[in-house]
Amino acid sequence: MSELSKPKEDLQDPVEAQGPMEAQLLEAEEDEATSHLASYLPASSSAPLEALPQEILNEMMANLMKFLLLSYRAKELTSQAEMLKKVLRDNQEHFPVVFSQASHCLELVCGVEVKEVDPREHIYIMVPNLGLTCDVMLSSGQSMPKAGLLVLILSLIMQNGDRAPEEKVWGALSRLGVCVGSVHCVFGEPRTLLTHVWVQEGYLEYRQVPYSYPARYEFLWGPRAYAETSKWEVMAFLLRIKERASRAFPPLSAEAAREEDEAA
């Protein structure tokens, strides 16, 4: 039997696999992280959800994201029926919007894409974005997926002529609440992640700008990034995300377009 076909009861929850103290700390960290992730997306303006307080919507999305992340770590398939039974329960009428926003948030922040593999039975699989394998070690449940941040960094490098000045990268991340010197609930300490972990894994290059004095540094794509994905795939992903955001928030998109026209 393949890993993806194993029933839920045969697989150990990553939290339960830890010792008592480690399990409590990991579960607390994961609850905080998934709640934080849920706040990345506003509630839908659809009529049925307007009656629910924002805190309840965020909690529903956070619970669904936590469930999907557990399935991702365990390399399991899941289904709409299972999500309704185990997560939303008495809020089944809200499933379409909550599932859509939870999936979108996971894709943007964690780099985990939720794909439907059986449209008739509504069965889904969670896979890393763009083929990036930087989170393969997460099956132990020791950390939240971070491929979404890596995709953002790779796109920033592309947009800056294939070499992004360090100050531009930190400036962009700070606007997302990811700041150097501060431990983020999902990404940890960003300087260590970008300049050590991903450099050692080959996803990024971090080097001094030639002849710069005082010394300035820049980020480039690493050899492993080129091996696992491509600029075309990253560009297509960004366009897909932009198109999805335009459909979800057309008034905001129209206003942004006017501002861009005026600036031009």
Buried (B, 14 or more C-beta within 10 A) or exposed (E): EEEEEBEBEEBEBBBEBBEEEEBEEBBEBBBEBBBBBBEBBEBBEEEEBEEBEEEBBBBBBBBBBBBBBBBBBBBBBBBBEBBBEEBBEEBBEBBBBBBBBBBBBBBBBBBBBBEEEEEEEBBBBBBBBBEBBBBEEBBEBBBBBBBBBBBBBBBBBBEBEEBBBBEBBBEBBEEEBBBBEEEBBBBBBBBEBBBEBBBEBBBBBBEEEEEEEEEEBBBBBBEBBEEBBBBEBBEEBBEEBEEBBBEBBEEEBEEEEEEEEEEE
